[in-house]
Amino acid sequence: MRFNFGFRKNKPADVVNHAGAAAYSLTPQLELYAAVATAALSDQFYEKADTRLQRLRELVAKNDPLFVAQLAVYAREKMYLRTVPLVLAVELARLHRGDNLVSRLVARVVQRADEITELLAFYALANQRQGQKQLNRLSKQLQKGLALAFNRFDGYQLAKYDRAGQVRLRDALFLVHPQAKTPEQQQLFDQLVRGELPTPYTWETELSALGQQTFTTDAERQTAFCQKWEELIGSGKLGYMALLRNLRNILEADVSAGAIAQLTQALTDERAVTRSKQLPFRYLAAYRELLTVRSGHVAGILAALETAIGHSTQNLRGFGADTRVVVACDVSGSMQQPISPRSKVLLYDVGLVLGMLLQRRCQNVVTGMFGDRWKRVPLPQNQVLSNVQELYRREGEVGYSTNGHLVVQDLIRHNERVDKVMMFTDCQLWNSTGDGNDLAKAWRQYRRTVAPQARLYLFDLAGHGNTPLDVREPDGVALIAGWSDKVFDVLQALENGGSALTEMERIDF
């Protein structure tokens, strides 16, 4: 991507954003990318789940089928998203014919056994199918892809994810008719049909069985659960995400110091962190759950979580001392929205975590937050989660408006030359001061009068389909979308002269 262009008359804003301000539309490719990368498919501040889903379906129809497939694979394999790649696959099956693109896509994005039934359930919903014949006339390419996916799962995986629901794995087996590769696999398929797969050893089944037992005293029950957690930790079969989700339960069970040592080692194991593919905000959720736990082990576990999130972004290159960076986090009202109905993590938290991860890898960096005002907040560089908590504690200091332009106006006022401005936001900016300024005007003025080579990166955390600046124009502005640390791979692609879509287009298909 080139940034150093001559100054010229800019294209005017062509849409109005959800806050009522002038904004810029995106190309179909960029809009689909942003919508996919931020798709929780639940109600958000400005957009209901059904509206987002319908917009995704319309955008699939506007894009090249190969790009849609590449984006779906990227979302599953790089962003670690599970639901939205299935949506893209079903929509592509409805629109695309004539080759095996859809079957190859399905076989690649279905990576857990329960995703077979999730895909079929969405297929029924998307095609308005109900009743016993809801899956009749299933796309042949979907069938072929699901059959290929079936062959990858062993008995443990089939048993673990054979759950009650609108569609069962048994139903899917009858529907797609996978050909067993071995007699042993055929035996597994037969057991699945008869409902005779052995109950898998998981932390859920172990604790559920223990919970059904009768104990004479609370102390006896406490001891039993303590021993069970110690057994699970020592078994090595407690997955990384299960560890993160159960840290509070483990500490409240009062496990031994030896179990805590094993737990800490597991949390900070660099290879385990990499394999677990956790989204960065998962570490924040675990961190916050511990802040009110009464245990002498809390401090050590908090430190372990800081180490773990550092491992998760070990390949983030960042910027050296010669590159001046501003990291600005949007704390406006629309960012105070849970990312899903059952989550305590807010969209605002996602921006803070990503911002602090980037800050950690920059040697010459200013951090701050904007709402009614823009405020710089100096923070230590070797911390991520505790820095997020500090910003979270102070967010009321700047109010809850969407005055992102103040970040750049502050640079203009002080004639301060920086190289990169990184703004983590939902992109729905509106000037509450009434002075007629906006981010697009401020940025053009900044590049014209202070820093002609400066670059502005908008990290879009909501994917509403418009931006406060025209990212298609060569004004040193680029859009990056998503909640995963993979946004920094896109940043690197842009720094290397590519586009925001370079990482998707590299997917071999």
C-alpha positions as CSV (number, residue, x, y, z in Angstrom):
1,M,0.0,0.0,0.0
2,R,1.3,3.5,-0.9
3,F,0.8,6.3,1.5
4,N,2.8,9.2,0.1
5,F,0.5,10.8,-2.5
6,G,0.1,14.4,-3.6
7,F,-2.7,16.3,-1.9
8,R,-5.9,16.7,-3.9
9,K,-9.5,17.2,-3.4
10,N,-11.0,14.4,-1.4
11,K,-14.1,12.3,-2.2
12,P,-17.0,13.5,0.0
13,A,-18.6,11.3,2.6
14,D,-21.3,9.2,0.9
15,V,-23.3,7.6,3.8
16,V,-24.4,8.5,7.4
17,N,-23.2,6.3,10.2
18,H,-25.3,5.0,13.1
19,A,-24.5,8.0,15.2
20,G,-25.8,10.4,12.6
21,A,-22.5,11.7,11.3
22,A,-21.2,11.8,7.7
23,A,-19.2,8.6,6.9
24,Y,-17.7,6.6,4.1
25,S,-18.9,3.3,2.7
26,L,-16.6,0.4,2.1
27,T,-16.0,-1.8,-0.9
28,P,-18.0,-5.1,-0.8
29,Q,-14.8,-7.0,0.0
30,L,-13.7,-4.7,2.9
31,E,-17.3,-4.6,4.3
32,L,-17.6,-8.4,4.3
33,Y,-14.1,-8.7,5.9
34,A,-15.0,-6.3,8.6
35,A,-18.5,-7.8,9.2
36,V,-17.0,-11.3,9.4
37,A,-14.0,-10.4,11.6
38,T,-16.3,-8.8,14.2
39,A,-19.3,-11.2,13.9
40,A,-20.6,-12.3,17.3
41,L,-24.1,-12.8,15.6
42,S,-25.8,-11.4,18.7
43,D,-27.5,-8.1,19.3
44,Q,-25.1,-5.1,19.4
45,F,-25.6,-1.4,20.3
46,Y,-26.4,-0.3,16.8
47,E,-27.3,-3.6,15.0
48,K,-29.4,-6.6,15.9
49,A,-28.2,-10.1,15.3
50,D,-30.8,-10.7,12.5
51,T,-29.7,-7.5,10.8
52,R,-26.1,-8.5,10.8
53,L,-26.8,-12.0,9.6
54,Q,-28.9,-10.6,6.7
55,R,-26.2,-8.1,5.8
56,L,-23.6,-11.0,5.8
57,R,-25.8,-13.0,3.4
58,E,-26.2,-10.0,1.1
59,L,-22.5,-9.3,1.1
60,V,-21.6,-12.9,0.2
61,A,-23.7,-12.4,-3.0
62,K,-21.7,-9.3,-3.8
63,N,-18.3,-10.9,-3.6
64,D,-16.3,-13.3,-5.6
65,P,-16.9,-16.9,-4.5
66,L,-13.2,-17.6,-4.1
67,F,-12.6,-14.6,-1.9
68,V,-15.6,-15.6,0.3
69,A,-14.1,-19.1,0.7
70,Q,-10.7,-17.7,1.5
71,L,-12.2,-15.3,4.1
72,A,-14.1,-18.2,5.7
73,V,-11.0,-20.3,6.0
74,Y,-9.1,-17.3,7.4
75,A,-11.8,-16.6,9.9
76,R,-11.7,-20.2,11.1
77,E,-8.0,-20.9,11.0
78,K,-6.5,-17.6,11.8
79,M,-9.1,-15.6,13.8
80,Y,-10.4,-18.8,15.5
81,L,-14.0,-18.0,14.8
82,R,-16.4,-20.9,14.6
83,T,-19.9,-19.8,13.7
84,V,-19.5,-17.2,10.9
85,P,-17.4,-19.5,8.6
86,L,-20.3,-21.9,8.7
87,V,-22.6,-19.1,7.7
88,L,-20.4,-18.2,4.8
89,A,-20.2,-21.8,3.6
90,V,-24.0,-22.3,3.7
91,E,-24.5,-19.0,1.8
92,L,-21.9,-19.9,-0.8
93,A,-23.6,-23.3,-1.3
94,R,-26.8,-21.4,-2.1
95,L,-25.2,-19.2,-4.7
96,H,-22.3,-21.1,-6.2
97,R,-22.4,-24.0,-8.6
98,G,-20.2,-25.8,-11.1
99,D,-17.1,-26.9,-9.1
100,N,-16.1,-28.4,-5.7
101,L,-15.2,-25.1,-4.0
102,V,-18.0,-25.5,-1.5
103,S,-17.2,-29.1,-0.5
104,R,-13.6,-28.2,0.0
105,L,-14.5,-25.2,2.0
106,V,-16.9,-27.2,4.3
107,A,-14.3,-29.9,4.8
108,R,-11.8,-27.2,5.9
109,V,-13.9,-25.0,8.2
110,V,-15.6,-27.9,10.0
111,Q,-13.0,-28.6,12.6
112,R,-15.1,-29.8,15.6
113,A,-17.7,-32.5,15.4
114,D,-20.5,-30.2,16.7
115,E,-19.8,-27.9,13.8
116,I,-21.4,-30.5,11.6
117,T,-24.7,-30.1,13.4
118,E,-24.3,-26.3,13.7
119,L,-23.9,-26.0,9.9
120,L,-27.0,-28.1,9.3
121,A,-29.0,-26.1,11.8
122,F,-28.1,-22.9,10.1
123,Y,-28.8,-24.4,6.7
124,A,-32.4,-25.2,7.9
125,L,-32.8,-21.7,9.3
126,A,-31.3,-19.9,6.2
127,N,-33.6,-21.9,3.9
128,Q,-36.6,-21.6,6.1
129,R,-37.0,-25.3,6.6
130,Q,-39.0,-26.7,9.5
131,G,-40.3,-30.0,10.7
132,Q,-39.1,-33.5,9.9
133,K,-38.1,-32.6,6.3
134,Q,-36.1,-29.5,7.3
135,L,-32.9,-30.9,5.8
136,N,-34.4,-32.3,2.6
137,R,-32.7,-31.3,-0.7
138,L,-29.4,-30.5,1.1
139,S,-26.8,-29.2,-1.3
140,K,-24.7,-32.0,-2.7
141,Q,-21.5,-30.0,-2.1
142,L,-22.5,-29.5,1.5
143,Q,-23.1,-33.2,1.8
144,K,-19.8,-34.1,0.3
145,G,-17.9,-31.6,2.5
146,L,-19.6,-32.8,5.7
147,A,-18.9,-36.5,4.7
148,L,-15.2,-35.6,4.4
149,A,-15.4,-33.8,7.8
150,F,-17.0,-36.9,9.5
151,N,-14.0,-39.0,8.6
152,R,-11.6,-36.8,10.6
153,F,-13.3,-37.3,14.0
154,D,-12.5,-40.2,16.4
155,G,-14.8,-41.8,19.0
156,Y,-13.9,-39.3,21.7
157,Q,-14.7,-36.3,19.6
158,L,-18.0,-37.8,18.3
159,A,-19.0,-38.7,21.9
160,K,-18.0,-35.4,23.3
161,Y,-20.0,-33.4,20.9
162,D,-23.0,-35.7,20.4
163,R,-25.4,-33.3,22.1
164,A,-29.2,-32.9,22.2
165,G,-30.4,-30.2,19.8
166,Q,-32.4,-29.4,16.7
167,V,-30.0,-31.6,14.7
168,R,-28.1,-34.6,16.2
169,L,-24.9,-36.1,14.9
170,R,-26.9,-39.3,14.3
171,D,-29.2,-37.3,12.0
172,A,-26.2,-35.8,10.2
173,L,-24.7,-39.3,9.7
174,F,-27.9,-40.6,8.0
175,L,-28.1,-37.4,5.9
176,V,-24.5,-37.2,4.5
177,H,-23.6,-40.9,4.4
178,P,-19.9,-40.7,5.1
179,Q,-17.9,-43.7,3.9
180,A,-15.9,-45.3,6.8
181,K,-12.2,-45.5,6.0
182,T,-11.6,-48.5,8.2
183,P,-13.7,-51.3,9.9
184,E,-13.0,-49.5,13.3
185,Q,-14.4,-46.3,12.0
186,Q,-17.5,-48.1,10.7
187,Q,-17.9,-49.5,14.2
188,L,-17.8,-46.0,15.6
189,F,-20.5,-44.9,13.2
190,D,-22.6,-47.8,14.2
191,Q,-22.2,-47.0,17.9
192,L,-23.2,-43.4,17.1
193,V,-26.4,-44.6,15.4
194,R,-27.3,-46.8,18.4
195,G,-26.4,-44.2,21.0
196,E,-23.7,-46.5,22.4
197,L,-20.5,-44.4,22.2
198,P,-18.6,-44.6,25.5
199,T,-19.0,-41.5,27.7
200,P,-15.8,-39.5,27.2
201,Y,-13.5,-38.4,30.0
202,T,-13.9,-34.7,30.2
203,W,-14.0,-32.2,33.1
204,E,-17.7,-31.6,32.5
205,T,-18.6,-35.3,32.8
206,E,-16.3,-35.9,35.8
207,L,-17.7,-32.9,37.7
208,S,-21.3,-33.7,36.7
209,A,-20.9,-37.2,38.0
210,L,-19.5,-35.9,41.3
211,G,-22.3,-33.4,41.6
212,Q,-24.9,-36.2,41.5
213,Q,-23.4,-37.9,44.6
214,T,-24.7,-37.3,48.1
215,F,-22.5,-36.0,50.8
216,T,-23.1,-36.1,54.5
217,T,-21.5,-32.7,55.2
218,D,-20.4,-29.6,53.3
219,A,-16.8,-30.3,54.4
220,E,-17.0,-33.8,52.8
221,R,-18.3,-32.2,49.6
222,Q,-15.6,-29.6,49.6
223,T,-12.9,-32.3,50.0
224,A,-14.4,-34.3,47.1
225,F,-14.4,-31.4,44.7
226,C,-10.9,-30.4,45.8
227,Q,-9.6,-33.9,45.1
228,K,-11.4,-34.0,41.7
229,W,-9.9,-30.7,40.6
230,E,-6.5,-31.9,41.7
231,E,-7.0,-35.1,39.7
232,L,-8.1,-33.2,36.6
233,I,-5.2,-30.8,36.8
234,G,-2.8,-33.7,37.3
235,S,-4.3,-35.7,34.5
236,G,-3.2,-33.3,31.8
237,K,-6.6,-33.7,30.2
238,L,-8.0,-30.4,31.3
239,G,-7.8,-28.3,28.1
240,Y,-6.4,-24.8,28.1
241,M,-9.7,-23.0,27.7
242,A,-11.2,-25.2,30.5
243,L,-8.3,-24.0,32.7
244,L,-9.1,-20.3,31.9
245,R,-12.8,-20.7,32.5
246,N,-12.4,-22.6,35.8
247,L,-9.6,-20.7,37.6
248,R,-12.0,-19.2,40.1
249,N,-13.6,-22.6,40.7
250,I,-10.2,-24.2,41.2
251,L,-9.1,-21.6,43.7
252,E,-12.4,-21.7,45.6
253,A,-12.0,-25.5,45.8
254,D,-8.8,-24.8,47.8
255,V,-6.6,-27.1,45.9
256,S,-3.1,-27.9,47.1
257,A,0.0,-25.8,46.5
258,G,1.3,-28.6,44.3
259,A,-1.8,-28.4,42.1
260,I,-1.4,-24.6,41.9
261,A,2.2,-25.1,40.7
262,Q,1.0,-27.5,38.0
263,L,-1.8,-25.1,37.1
264,T,0.7,-22.1,36.8
265,Q,3.0,-24.2,34.7
266,A,0.2,-25.2,32.3
267,L,-1.0,-21.6,32.0
268,T,2.4,-20.3,31.1
269,D,3.5,-23.1,28.8
270,E,4.4,-21.3,25.6
271,R,3.5,-24.2,23.3
272,A,0.2,-24.8,25.1
273,V,-0.7,-21.1,24.7
274,T,0.0,-21.2,21.0
275,R,-1.9,-24.5,20.5
276,S,-4.9,-23.2,22.5
277,K,-5.7,-20.4,20.0
278,Q,-7.4,-18.3,22.6
279,L,-8.7,-14.9,21.6
280,P,-6.9,-12.2,23.7
281,F,-10.0,-11.1,25.6
282,R,-10.3,-14.6,27.1
283,Y,-7.3,-13.9,29.3
284,L,-8.9,-10.7,30.4
285,A,-12.1,-12.5,31.4
286,A,-10.1,-15.0,33.4
287,Y,-8.1,-12.2,35.0
288,R,-11.2,-10.3,36.1
289,E,-12.8,-13.4,37.6
290,L,-10.0,-13.7,40.0
291,L,-9.9,-10.2,41.4
292,T,-12.6,-10.9,44.0
293,V,-11.4,-14.4,45.0
294,R,-10.2,-14.8,48.6
295,S,-7.0,-16.9,48.1
296,G,-3.4,-16.3,48.6
297,H,-2.7,-17.8,45.2
298,V,-4.5,-15.1,43.3
299,A,-1.4,-12.9,42.8
300,G,0.6,-15.7,41.3
301,I,-2.2,-16.7,38.9
302,L,-2.7,-13.1,37.8
303,A,1.1,-13.0,37.0
304,A,0.8,-16.3,35.0
305,L,-2.1,-14.8,32.9
306,E,0.1,-11.8,32.1
307,T,2.8,-14.2,31.0
308,A,0.4,-16.2,28.9
309,I,-1.1,-13.3,27.0
310,G,2.4,-12.2,26.3
311,H,3.2,-15.6,24.8
312,S,0.0,-15.4,22.7
313,T,1.4,-12.5,20.7
314,Q,5.1,-13.4,20.6
315,N,5.2,-12.8,16.9
316,L,3.8,-9.3,17.1
317,R,6.7,-7.3,15.7
318,G,5.7,-3.8,17.0
319,F,7.8,-0.8,16.3
320,G,11.2,0.4,17.4
321,A,12.3,3.5,19.2
322,D,12.5,5.5,16.0
323,T,8.8,5.0,15.2
324,R,6.5,7.3,17.1
325,V,3.1,5.7,17.8
326,V,-0.2,6.8,19.3
327,V,-2.6,4.2,20.6
328,A,-6.0,5.7,21.1
329,C,-8.9,3.6,22.6
330,D,-12.6,4.5,22.1
331,V,-14.5,4.4,25.4
332,S,-17.8,5.9,24.1
333,G,-21.2,4.6,25.1
334,S,-21.6,2.3,22.1
335,M,-18.4,0.5,23.1
336,Q,-20.0,-0.5,26.5
337,Q,-21.7,-3.4,24.9
338,P,-21.1,-7.1,25.8
339,I,-19.7,-9.0,22.8
340,S,-22.3,-11.8,23.4
341,P,-25.3,-12.2,25.6
342,R,-23.5,-14.4,28.1
343,S,-20.2,-12.6,28.2
344,K,-19.0,-10.0,30.7
345,V,-16.5,-8.7,28.2
346,L,-17.4,-5.5,26.5
347,L,-16.5,-4.3,23.0
348,Y,-14.6,-1.6,24.8
349,D,-12.5,-4.3,26.6
350,V,-11.5,-5.9,23.3
351,G,-10.2,-2.5,22.1
352,L,-8.3,-2.0,25.4
353,V,-6.7,-5.5,25.2
354,L,-5.6,-5.1,21.6
355,G,-4.4,-1.6,22.3
356,M,-2.3,-2.7,25.2
357,L,-0.9,-5.7,23.3
358,L,0.3,-3.3,20.7
359,Q,1.6,-0.8,23.3
360,R,3.7,-3.6,24.8
361,R,5.6,-4.0,21.6
362,C,6.2,-0.4,20.8
363,Q,9.3,1.4,22.2
364,N,8.1,5.0,21.5
365,V,4.4,5.1,22.3
366,V,1.7,7.3,23.7
367,T,-1.5,5.7,25.0
368,G,-4.8,7.2,25.9
369,M,-8.6,7.1,25.6
370,F,-11.2,9.3,24.0
371,G,-14.9,10.0,24.6
372,D,-16.0,13.6,25.3
373,R,-12.3,14.4,25.6
374,W,-8.9,12.8,24.6
375,K,-6.7,12.0,27.5
376,R,-3.2,10.5,27.5
377,V,-2.6,7.9,30.1
378,P,1.0,6.8,30.7
379,L,1.2,3.1,31.4
380,P,4.1,0.6,31.9
381,Q,5.0,-1.5,28.9
382,N,5.5,-4.9,30.4
383,Q,1.9,-5.3,31.4
384,V,-1.3,-5.9,29.4
385,L,-4.1,-7.1,31.6
386,S,-3.3,-4.8,34.5
387,N,-3.0,-1.9,32.1
388,V,-6.5,-2.7,30.7
389,Q,-7.9,-2.7,34.3
390,E,-6.3,0.7,34.9
391,L,-7.9,2.1,31.8
392,Y,-11.2,0.4,32.6
393,R,-11.1,2.1,36.1
394,R,-10.5,5.5,34.5
395,E,-12.8,5.5,31.5
396,G,-15.3,7.8,33.1
397,E,-12.6,10.5,33.2
398,V,-13.1,11.3,29.5
399,G,-16.9,10.9,29.2
400,Y,-18.8,8.8,26.7
401,S,-19.1,10.7,23.4
402,T,-17.3,9.7,20.2
403,N,-14.9,12.6,19.6
404,G,-12.1,10.6,18.0
405,H,-11.0,13.7,16.0
406,L,-9.6,15.2,19.3
407,V,-6.8,12.7,19.2
408,V,-5.5,14.2,16.0
409,Q,-6.4,17.8,16.9
410,D,-4.2,17.4,20.0
411,L,-1.3,16.5,17.7
412,I,-1.9,19.5,15.5
413,R,-2.2,21.9,18.5
414,H,1.2,20.8,19.8
415,N,2.8,20.4,16.3
416,E,3.7,16.9,17.4
417,R,5.0,14.7,14.6
418,V,4.1,11.0,14.9
419,D,4.4,8.1,12.5
420,K,1.4,5.9,13.3
421,V,-1.9,6.6,14.9
422,M,-3.7,3.4,16.0
423,M,-7.3,3.9,16.8
424,F,-9.4,1.1,18.4
425,T,-13.0,1.9,17.8
426,D,-16.4,0.9,16.5
427,C,-15.9,3.6,13.8
428,Q,-19.2,5.2,14.6
429,L,-17.8,8.6,15.4
430,W,-19.7,11.9,15.9
431,N,-18.6,15.3,17.0
432,S,-20.5,16.2,20.1
433,T,-18.9,19.7,20.4
434,G,-20.7,21.1,17.5
435,D,-17.7,22.9,16.0
436,G,-18.0,21.2,12.6
437,N,-14.7,19.3,12.8
438,D,-14.4,15.6,12.3
439,L,-11.7,13.0,12.0
440,A,-11.4,13.2,8.2
441,K,-10.8,17.0,8.3
442,A,-8.4,16.7,11.2
443,W,-6.4,14.0,9.6
444,R,-6.1,15.8,6.3
445,Q,-4.9,18.9,8.1
446,Y,-2.4,17.0,10.2
447,R,-0.8,15.4,7.2
448,R,-0.8,18.7,5.3
449,T,0.7,20.8,8.1
450,V,2.5,18.5,10.5
451,A,3.3,15.0,9.4
452,P,2.9,14.2,5.6
453,Q,4.1,10.7,6.0
454,A,1.9,9.7,9.0
455,R,-0.4,6.7,8.8
456,L,-3.7,6.2,10.5
457,Y,-4.9,2.7,11.2
458,L,-8.6,2.2,12.1
459,F,-9.0,-1.0,14.1
460,D,-12.7,-1.7,13.5
461,L,-14.2,-3.6,16.4
462,A,-17.8,-3.6,15.2
463,G,-18.0,-4.0,11.5
464,H,-20.9,-1.7,10.8
465,G,-19.9,-1.2,7.2
466,N,-18.8,2.4,7.2
467,T,-15.8,4.4,8.5
468,P,-15.2,8.1,9.5
469,L,-12.5,8.4,6.8
470,D,-12.3,7.1,3.2
471,V,-10.0,4.1,3.6
472,R,-10.1,3.5,-0.2
473,E,-8.4,6.8,-0.8
474,P,-4.6,7.1,-0.6
475,D,-4.5,9.4,2.5
476,G,-2.4,7.3,4.7
477,V,-5.5,5.6,6.2
478,A,-6.2,1.8,6.4
479,L,-8.9,-0.4,8.0
480,I,-8.1,-3.4,10.1
481,A,-11.0,-5.4,11.6
482,G,-11.4,-8.1,14.3
483,W,-11.0,-9.2,17.9
484,S,-8.1,-11.6,17.4
485,D,-4.4,-10.8,17.7
486,K,-4.3,-11.7,14.0
487,V,-5.2,-8.1,13.4
488,F,-1.5,-7.4,13.9
489,D,-0.7,-9.8,10.9
490,V,-2.9,-7.5,8.8
491,L,-1.1,-4.5,10.2
492,Q,2.2,-6.1,9.2
493,A,0.9,-6.8,5.7
494,L,-0.1,-3.1,5.3
495,E,3.3,-2.0,6.6
496,N,4.9,-4.3,4.0
497,G,3.0,-2.6,1.2
498,G,0.0,-4.9,1.0
499,S,-3.7,-4.3,1.7
500,A,-6.0,-5.2,4.5
501,L,-7.1,-8.2,2.4
502,T,-3.6,-9.5,1.7
503,E,-3.7,-12.1,4.5
504,M,-7.0,-13.5,3.3
505,E,-5.9,-13.6,-0.3
506,R,-2.8,-15.7,0.7
507,I,-5.1,-18.6,1.8
508,D,-4.2,-21.5,-0.5
509,F,-7.5,-22.9,-1.8
